[in-house]
Amino acid sequence: MNPSTPTRIFSDADAHLLREGTHARLYQSLGSHLNSASEGGAHFAVWAPNAASVSVIGEWNGWQGDVDPLQPRADSTGVWEGHCPGAHHGAAYKYRIVTQGGQVLEKADPLALYGEEAPATASRLWSLEYEWQDADWMQARAPRNALDAPMSIYELHLGSWRRQDNEMPNYRDVAPQLADYLADMGFTHVELMPITEHPFYGSWGYQTTGYFAPTSRYGTPQDFMHFVDVLHQRGIGVLLDWVPSHFPTDAHGLAEFDGTHLYEHGDPRQGFHPEWNTAIFNYGRNEVRSFLVSSAIFWLDKYHIDGLRVDAVASMLYLDYARKEGEWIPNQWGGRENLEAIDFLHELNRAVYREYPDASTAAEESTAWPMVSRPLEMGGLGFGLKWNMGWMHDTLAYMKEDPINRRYHHHKLTFSAVYAFTENFVLPLSHDEVVYGKGSLINKMPGDAWQQFANLRAMFGYMWAHPGKKLLFMGGEFAQRREWTHEGQLEWWACGTEGHGGVQHMLRELNRVYRAEPSLYELDFVAEGFDWVEPNDEAMSVFAFLRRSRSGAPLLVVCNLTPVPRTNYLLGVPQGGIWHELFNTDAREYGGSGWGNLGEIEAAPVRSHGHAQSLSLNLPPLSTIILKGPAHG
């Protein structure tokens, strides 16, 4: 066809939505799009409103800036577009942008579908054609992502999970290994640390340059599609860690994209992140909001992703985040709240749940910002879930204490129940807790090796029984001793040793019990699902609570967090009859002492803890036990 009359993909409707800030699928009209075989070549469109000229340079035109110029649209969108007849699938390309000041910039495509492998920085022309085989999962995933469903999430850094000969893994090769492992271990979802394209591997993906491209370190877009497809076929949900809070200032990326502060705020008090030396998105700019919302929808749309965990939400909500006095600009009302970022988060969650009501969003929000996981109509931010950072900090602080001192820190473990139902919480033990000198989970535990493993097993038992969905970073499930590093792989050899293998076996069984018992998940977010039985036994460091479902038998959870076994420990229960010991972290097969209640115990008509019936229990040392009551009473 005639290059002077390109096929126009960016329409007037696209222009209206882009300017309005409500475009949720910019990837359909901006970026690169291969034409049909009969037309040949590809169409390109890029937002660069302040550029003096834009052209596409690539492998097909010798990277020459005068061969494939783009033309500005006649409207006010600032979009440049055009047809490049020599472009072809797989070809590397960039935009050559001449600024108003005459500076020449060579930029990767902000909406590239694929990129060269780092340290190379060009984009690649690519098709996203793929024949999905996960229809059964997609049609039935709504109840698996629901708030009343069991959710046991395995957080994964794909590059350091398993390696062959220390080579980077490929999405396609990892998929069946990971699917087998997660299915065997009983996890319901995997959450991938960012796999969006990033130039610096050591950023773990949190400094994104390609918001529409899976990193080429692990393979092609189709390889990643296959990865998701295989996990779905095995009944595993796939969640993505997604970073709309900041981006790196690499020369090929979004920073000063057309010679001006286009994606980021121009004022460093708003546009520079002092903690990470990165740029902060200008959420007040409609086109930027459209870009980010489109990225979120893209992963759900093209890659069948089941949910997004939004990173560093606290840094978005507060104008003074990580800043000293005088280093930030108050909002129009004189406050520290970032009103534009709040509007963006509203639009993000509105778009996700409008387009994919069976998906989920989760906020990593580390402050007491109210109603993060409440609907927009109620004045909330609209997320489905929120990470419970307070629970994580308090739990780890308590568990680090020598058991002899735990009586003085008792209410670190009870405090979470005060606010447990103010949000839809995820309980996270994430990668952030096992890096930068913090030590591994097992090495945080006090005592000798036996006590360390017992403490960790007891903590996992408490975590899985506590209201809230569960998230555990890889390696924690077998008590890896080494602090996590993104180079190399996990210490899989440890699984063959008694203590580590025992923790792994226990986690497998704990996930099985968790998924089998609605009382452990069905009423996670309402007070009716939880009751304290014994929150105040500081002297013995014993905690006991009930978990309930909508119908069926209640569960009694008892934690003894000293190495002293307790005999005939009396706890009131809501009904008589036989209570079965479903789970005991001190079981011999897990590496424990094997002490307990011989599988069951009958309630006696002795009043205790406000109940007419009670159990006289043996509490193993450093343990969590779960007992199931009669179905009716």
C-alpha positions in Angstrom: 0.0 0.0 0.0 1.0 3.6 -0.3 3.1 4.7 2.7 1.6 8.1 2.5 -1.9 6.7 3.4 -1.3 4.5 6.4 -3.9 2.5 8.1 -5.1 4.6 10.9 -5.4 2.8 14.2 -5.6 5.7 16.6 -9.2 7.0 16.1 -11.0 10.2 17.2 -12.6 8.1 20.0 -9.2 7.1 21.2 -8.2 10.8 21.1 -11.2 11.8 23.2 -10.6 9.1 25.8 -6.9 9.8 26.0 -7.4 13.5 26.7 -10.2 12.6 29.2 -7.9 10.2 31.1 -10.3 7.3 30.9 -8.7 5.3 28.0 -8.3 1.7 29.4 -6.9 0.1 26.3 -4.3 2.3 24.7 -2.4 -0.8 23.7 -4.9 -1.2 20.9 -4.1 2.1 19.3 -0.7 3.4 20.5 2.6 1.5 20.1 3.5 -0.8 17.2 1.0 -2.9 15.2 1.9 -5.3 12.5 -0.2 -5.0 9.4 -1.7 -8.0 7.6 0.5 -10.0 5.3 -1.1 -8.4 2.3 -0.5 -4.8 3.5 3.0 -5.6 5.0 4.9 -3.4 7.4 3.6 -2.0 10.6 1.8 1.0 12.0 3.3 3.1 14.8 1.7 5.7 17.1 3.4 7.4 20.0 2.4 10.2 22.4 5.0 12.9 22.3 3.2 16.3 22.3 6.2 18.5 22.7 8.5 16.9 20.1 9.7 18.8 17.1 9.8 15.6 15.0 9.4 11.9 15.5 10.6 9.0 13.4 10.9 5.3 13.8 14.4 3.9 13.6 15.0 0.1 13.4 16.8 -2.8 12.0 14.9 -2.6 8.7 16.0 1.0 7.9 19.5 0.9 9.2 18.5 3.0 12.2 18.3 6.0 9.9 16.2 8.9 11.2 15.0 10.2 7.9 13.5 7.0 6.4 10.3 6.5 8.4 9.1 9.8 9.8 5.8 9.9 11.8 3.2 12.7 11.3 1.5 14.6 14.1 -2.3 14.2 14.3 -4.3 17.3 13.4 -6.0 17.3 16.8 -4.5 18.3 20.1 -3.6 14.9 21.4 0.1 15.1 20.7 0.1 11.7 19.1 2.5 11.0 16.1 1.7 8.1 13.8 2.6 6.5 10.5 3.2 3.4 8.5 6.6 1.8 8.1 6.5 -0.5 5.1 9.8 -2.3 5.8 9.0 -3.1 9.4 8.6 -6.8 10.2 7.9 -9.2 13.1 10.8 -9.5 15.5 12.6 -6.3 14.3 14.2 -4.1 16.9 13.2 -0.4 16.9 13.1 2.8 18.8 11.6 6.3 18.4 13.9 9.0 17.3 12.6 12.2 18.9 14.0 15.6 18.2 13.1 18.0 21.0 12.1 21.6 20.6 15.6 22.5 21.6 17.2 20.3 18.9 18.3 17.5 21.2 18.0 14.0 19.6 16.6 11.3 21.9 16.3 7.6 21.1 13.5 6.1 23.2 12.1 2.6 23.6 8.4 2.4 22.8 6.3 3.0 26.0 3.8 0.5 24.7 6.2 -2.0 23.3 4.9 -5.6 23.5 8.5 -7.0 23.8 12.0 -5.8 24.1 15.6 -6.7 23.5 17.2 -8.6 26.3 19.1 -6.4 28.7 21.6 -4.7 28.5 20.2 -3.9 25.1 17.3 -1.4 25.2 15.4 -1.4 21.9 11.8 -2.5 21.5 10.8 -5.4 19.2 7.9 -5.6 16.8 5.8 -8.5 18.0 2.5 -10.2 17.6 0.5 -11.6 20.6 -1.2 -14.4 18.8 -1.6 -17.5 21.0 -4.1 -20.3 21.3 -5.1 -20.4 25.0 -6.1 -23.7 26.6 -7.3 -22.4 29.9 -11.0 -21.8 29.1 -12.1 -24.0 32.1 -10.1 -21.9 34.5 -11.2 -18.6 33.1 -14.9 -19.5 33.2 -14.7 -20.8 36.8 -12.1 -18.4 38.4 -14.6 -16.0 40.0 -15.2 -18.1 43.1 -11.5 -18.9 43.4 -10.7 -15.1 43.6 -13.7 -14.3 45.8 -13.3 -12.8 49.3 -14.8 -15.9 50.9 -12.4 -18.3 49.1 -9.2 -19.9 50.4 -6.2 -17.9 49.2 -2.7 -19.2 49.9 -0.3 -17.3 47.8 3.3 -18.3 46.9 5.4 -15.2 46.2 8.0 -15.9 43.5 11.0 -14.3 42.0 11.1 -16.2 38.7 14.8 -15.7 38.0 16.0 -17.2 41.3 13.5 -20.0 42.1 15.2 -22.8 40.2 18.1 -22.7 37.7 19.8 -25.2 35.5 23.6 -24.8 35.4 23.0 -21.3 36.8 21.3 -20.2 33.6 18.3 -17.8 33.6 15.1 -19.9 33.5 12.7 -19.7 30.6 9.0 -19.1 31.3 8.1 -22.2 29.3 10.6 -24.5 31.1 9.6 -23.3 34.6 5.9 -23.6 34.0 5.4 -27.4 34.5 7.9 -27.6 37.4 6.3 -24.7 39.2 2.8 -26.0 38.5 3.7 -29.4 39.9 5.3 -27.9 43.0 2.5 -25.5 43.8 -0.2 -28.2 43.3 1.7 -30.6 45.5 2.2 -28.0 48.2 -1.4 -26.9 48.1 -0.9 -23.2 47.2 -3.9 -21.6 45.4 -2.1 -18.7 43.7 1.4 -17.7 42.7 2.3 -14.0 42.9 5.2 -13.0 40.5 7.5 -10.2 41.6 7.4 -7.8 38.6 8.1 -9.4 35.3 7.4 -6.2 33.4 10.5 -5.2 31.4 13.3 -3.6 33.5 16.8 -2.6 32.7 18.5 -3.5 36.0 18.1 -7.1 37.2 19.0 -6.1 40.7 15.9 -4.0 41.0 13.9 -7.3 41.0 11.6 -5.7 38.5 10.5 -2.8 40.6 12.1 -0.3 38.3 9.9 -0.8 35.2 10.6 0.6 31.7 8.2 -1.7 29.8 4.7 -1.5 31.2 3.3 -3.7 28.4 6.2 -6.2 27.9 7.1 -9.3 29.9 10.8 -9.2 30.5 12.8 -10.9 27.7 15.2 -12.3 30.2 12.9 -15.3 30.5 11.6 -15.7 27.0 9.0 -14.3 24.5 5.5 -13.0 25.2 4.2 -16.4 24.0 6.5 -18.2 26.4 4.9 -16.1 29.2 1.4 -16.9 27.9 2.3 -20.6 28.0 3.5 -20.1 31.6 0.2 -18.6 32.7 -1.7 -21.2 30.6 0.0 -24.2 32.2 -0.6 -22.8 35.8 -4.3 -22.2 35.0 -4.7 -25.7 33.6 -3.3 -27.0 37.0 -5.8 -24.8 39.0 -3.3 -22.2 40.1 -4.1 -18.5 39.9 -1.5 -16.1 38.7 -1.1 -12.6 40.3 1.3 -9.9 39.1 3.2 -7.4 41.2 2.7 -4.1 39.3 4.5 -0.8 39.9 2.6 2.4 39.0 4.3 4.3 41.8 7.6 5.3 40.1 9.9 4.5 37.2 13.7 4.6 36.5 15.3 7.5 34.7 17.3 5.4 32.2 17.8 7.4 29.0 15.8 5.0 26.8 12.8 5.0 29.1 9.9 7.3 30.0 11.9 10.0 31.7 11.8 13.4 29.8 10.3 11.3 27.0 9.9 14.1 24.4 12.4 16.5 26.0 10.0 17.6 28.6 8.7 16.1 31.9 5.9 14.2 30.1 5.2 11.2 32.3 6.7 12.6 35.5 6.2 15.8 37.5 8.6 18.5 36.5 9.1 19.8 40.1 11.5 17.3 41.9 9.4 17.9 45.1 6.7 16.0 43.3 8.5 14.1 40.5 11.6 12.6 42.2 11.5 9.7 44.6 14.3 10.2 47.2 14.2 6.6 48.5 14.7 5.0 45.1 16.2 7.8 42.9 13.4 7.3 40.5 10.8 9.5 38.8 7.2 9.7 40.1 4.3 9.7 37.6 2.3 12.8 37.2 -1.1 11.4 38.2 -2.8 14.7 37.4 -2.1 14.3 33.7 -5.0 12.6 32.0 -2.8 10.9 29.4 -0.6 9.4 32.2 -3.6 8.0 34.0 -4.8 6.4 30.7 -1.3 4.9 30.1 -1.2 3.3 33.6 -4.8 2.1 33.6 -4.3 0.6 30.2 -1.2 -1.3 31.4 -3.2 -2.8 34.2 -6.0 -3.9 31.9 -3.5 -5.2 29.3 -2.2 -7.9 31.6 -5.6 -9.1 32.5 -6.7 -8.9 28.9 -3.8 -10.3 26.9 -2.2 -12.6 29.5 -5.2 -13.8 31.5 -3.7 -12.6 34.7 -6.0 -13.1 37.7 -5.1 -10.1 39.8 -2.6 -7.3 40.4 -0.7 -6.5 43.6 -0.1 -2.8 43.4 3.3 -1.9 44.9 4.2 1.0 47.2 0.7 2.5 47.4 1.7 4.4 50.6 4.3 6.3 48.6 1.6 7.4 46.1 -0.9 8.5 48.8 1.3 10.9 50.7 3.0 14.0 49.2 5.6 14.0 52.0 6.4 10.3 51.7 10.2 9.9 52.5 10.6 13.7 52.4 11.7 16.2 55.0 10.0 19.5 55.8 10.3 21.8 52.8 10.9 19.0 50.3 7.3 18.6 49.4 4.4 20.7 48.1 1.0 20.5 50.0 -2.2 19.8 48.1 -4.7 22.6 47.3 -6.2 22.3 50.8 -2.8 22.5 52.5 -2.7 18.7 53.3 -0.2 15.9 52.7 -2.6 13.7 50.7 -1.8 13.3 47.0 -5.3 14.0 45.7 -4.3 13.2 42.1 -2.9 9.8 43.0 -6.1 9.0 44.9 -8.1 9.9 41.8 -5.9 7.6 39.8 -6.3 4.7 42.2 -10.0 5.2 42.0 -9.9 5.1 38.2 -7.6 2.0 38.3 -9.9 -0.1 40.5 -13.0 1.2 38.7 -11.6 0.0 35.4 -10.3 -3.3 36.6 -13.5 -4.4 38.3 -15.6 -3.0 35.5 -13.7 -5.0 32.8 -12.8 -8.1 34.9 -15.1 -8.4 38.0 -13.6 -11.9 38.6 -10.1 -10.5 39.0 -8.7 -8.9 42.1 -6.5 -5.9 43.1 -4.4 -5.8 46.3 -2.6 -2.8 47.8 0.7 -2.9 49.5 -0.2 0.0 51.8 1.9 0.3 55.0 0.0 3.0 56.9 -3.4 3.4 58.5 -5.0 5.0 55.5 -8.7 4.2 55.9 -10.9 2.1 53.7 -8.2 0.9 51.2 -10.2 -2.2 50.4 -13.6 -0.7 50.6 -15.8 0.1 47.5 -15.6 3.4 45.8 -19.2 4.0 46.6 -18.4 3.9 50.3 -15.6 6.4 49.9 -12.9 3.7 49.8 -9.9 3.3 47.4 -11.7 0.4 45.8 -9.0 -2.3 46.2 -10.2 -5.9 46.8 -7.5 -6.7 49.3 -4.8 -4.9 51.4 -1.5 -6.2 52.7 -1.5 -6.3 56.5 1.9 -4.8 57.2 1.1 -4.2 60.9 0.3 -7.9 61.5 3.6 -8.8 59.8 5.7 -6.4 61.9 4.1 -7.3 65.2 4.2 -11.1 64.5 7.9 -11.1 63.6 8.8 -8.8 66.5 7.0 -11.1 68.9 8.5 -14.3 67.4 12.1 -12.9 67.5 11.8 -12.5 71.3 13.2 -15.2 73.5 10.2 -17.2 74.9 11.2 -16.2 78.4 10.5 -12.6 77.5 7.4 -13.1 75.4 5.1 -12.5 78.3 6.1 -8.8 78.1 5.2 -8.6 74.4 2.0 -10.7 74.6 -0.4 -8.2 73.1 1.8 -7.8 69.9 -0.1 -11.0 68.9 -3.5 -10.0 70.1 -3.5 -6.4 68.7 -4.2 -7.5 65.1 -7.6 -8.7 66.1 -8.6 -5.1 67.1 -8.5 -4.0 63.5 -8.7 -7.4 61.6 -12.0 -6.6 60.0 -11.5 -3.0 59.1 -10.0 -4.1 55.7 -9.9 -7.2 53.5 -6.4 -8.2 54.7 -3.7 -10.4 53.2 -1.1 -11.6 55.8 2.2 -11.2 54.1 5.6 -12.8 54.9 7.1 -11.4 51.7 10.6 -11.0 50.1 11.0 -7.7 51.9 11.4 -9.6 55.2 14.3 -11.8 54.1 16.6 -9.4 52.4 19.1 -6.6 53.2 20.5 -8.1 56.4 17.1 -8.9 57.9 17.9 -12.6 57.8 15.7 -15.6 56.7 12.5 -16.5 58.6 14.2 -19.5 60.3 17.1 -17.3 61.4 14.8 -14.8 63.0 13.6 -17.5 65.4 15.3 -17.7 68.9 16.8 -20.8 70.5 18.7 -23.8 69.4 18.0 -25.5 66.0 15.1 -27.6 67.4 13.5 -24.5 68.9 14.0 -22.4 65.8 12.1 -25.0 63.6 9.4 -25.4 66.3 9.0 -21.6 66.5 8.7 -21.3 62.7 6.2 -24.1 62.5 4.1 -22.6 65.3 4.2 -19.2 63.6 3.0 -20.6 60.3 0.2 -22.5 62.1 -0.9 -19.2 63.8 -0.7 -17.3 60.5 -2.8 -19.9 58.5 -5.4 -19.9 61.3 -5.6 -16.1 61.7 -8.2 -14.2 59.7 -6.9 -13.0 56.3 -5.5 -14.5 53.1 -2.0 -15.9 53.2 1.2 -14.9 51.3 4.6 -16.6 51.8 7.8 -15.8 49.9 9.5 -18.7 48.2 12.0 -20.6 50.4 10.1 -19.8 53.5 8.0 -23.0 53.0 11.1 -25.1 53.7 12.8 -22.7 56.1 15.7 -21.7 53.9 18.5 -20.4 56.2 20.3 -18.2 53.7 18.9 -14.7 53.2 17.4 -14.4 49.8 19.5 -13.2 46.9 18.3 -12.6 43.3 21.4 -14.4 42.0 21.5 -18.1 42.0 18.6 -20.3 43.2 16.9 -21.4 46.4 18.7 -23.9 48.7 16.6 -26.9 47.4 19.1 -29.3 48.9 17.8 -28.4 52.4 14.5 -30.1 51.7 16.2 -33.5 52.1 17.2 -32.7 55.7 15.0 -33.4 58.7 14.2 -29.9 60.0 13.7 -28.2 56.6 11.9 -31.2 55.1 9.7 -31.2 58.2 8.7 -27.6 57.8 7.9 -28.2 54.1 5.8 -31.3 54.9 4.0 -29.3 57.5 3.2 -26.4 55.1 1.9 -28.9 52.6 -0.5 -30.4 55.2 -1.4 -26.9 56.6 -2.5 -25.8 53.1 -4.5 -29.0 52.8 -6.3 -28.4 56.1 -6.7 -24.7 55.2 -8.4 -25.4 51.9 -10.6 -28.2 53.4 -12.0 -26.1 56.3 -14.3 -23.2 55.4 -14.0 -21.9 59.0 -10.4 -20.9 58.1 -11.3 -18.7 55.2 -15.0 -18.2 54.6 -15.6 -15.4 57.1 -12.0 -13.9 56.9 -13.3 -10.3 56.7 -16.2 -10.2 59.2 -16.1 -10.3 62.9 -18.6 -13.3 63.0 -15.8 -15.5 61.8 -13.5 -15.0 64.9 -13.8 -15.1 68.7 -11.1 -14.9 71.3 -11.2 -17.7 73.9 -8.0 -16.8 75.8 -6.2 -13.6 74.7 -4.7 -12.7 78.1 -2.6 -15.6 79.4 0.6 -13.6 79.3 2.3 -15.7 82.0 2.2 -18.9 79.9 2.3 -17.2 76.5 -0.8 -19.1 75.4 -3.4 -17.8 72.9 -6.7 -19.4 71.9 -9.4 -18.4 69.5 -12.3 -19.8 67.6 -12.8 -19.6 63.8 -16.2 -20.1 62.3 -17.8 -20.5 58.9 -21.3 -19.7 57.7 -22.4 -23.2 58.7 -20.6 -26.2 60.0 -18.3 -27.0 62.8 -16.2 -24.3 64.6 -12.4 -24.6 65.0 -10.4 -24.0 68.1 -6.9 -22.7 67.6 -4.4 -22.8 70.4 -0.9 -21.5 70.4 1.6 -22.3 73.1 4.6 -20.1 72.4 7.0 -21.2 75.1 9.1 -24.4 75.1 7.2 -25.6 78.2 4.6 -28.3 77.5 1.3 -27.5 79.2 -0.9 -30.3 80.6 -4.6 -30.1 81.5 -4.9 -26.6 80.1 -8.6 -25.6 80.4 -10.3 -23.8 77.6 -14.0 -23.1 77.2 -15.7 -24.2 74.0 -19.1 -23.3 72.6 -20.4 -26.9 72.4 -20.0 -30.3 73.9 -19.1 -33.6 72.3 -15.9 -34.8 70.6 -13.4 -32.3 69.4 -10.9 -33.7 66.8 -7.3 -32.6 66.7 -7.0 -31.7 63.0 -3.6 -30.3 63.0 -0.6 -30.1 65.3 2.7 -28.3 64.3 4.5 -30.5 66.9 3.8 -33.8 65.1 6.8 -36.1 64.7 6.5 -36.1 60.9 7.1 -32.4 60.9 10.2 -32.7 63.2 8.3 -32.0 66.5 8.1 -34.0 69.7 4.9 -35.7 68.8 3.0 -34.6 71.9 -0.7 -33.8 71.8 -4.2 -35.0 72.5 -4.2 -38.4 70.8 -6.4 -37.2 67.9 -9.5 -36.2 69.9 -10.8 -35.0 73.2 -14.3 -34.8 74.6 -15.7 -31.6 76.1 -16.7 -31.7 79.7 -19.6 -29.8 81.3 -17.2 -27.4 83.1 -17.8 -23.7 82.7 -14.8 -21.7 81.5 -14.1 -18.6 79.4 -17.8 -17.8 79.2 -18.8 -21.2 77.8 -20.7 -24.0 79.5 -18.4 -26.7 78.1 -14.6 -26.9 78.2 -11.6 -29.0 77.0 -8.7 -30.0 79.2 -5.8 -30.0 76.7 -2.2 -31.0 76.3 -0.4 -28.1 74.7 2.9 -29.2 73.0 5.9 -26.9 73.4 6.3 -24.1 70.8 3.2 -25.2 68.9 -0.1 -24.4 67.3 -2.9 -26.9 67.4 -6.2 -26.8 65.6 -9.2 -28.7 66.9 -12.6 -29.2 65.1 -15.8 -29.3 67.1 -19.0 -31.2 66.4 -21.0 -29.9 63.5 -23.9 -28.9 65.6 -24.4 -28.1 69.2 
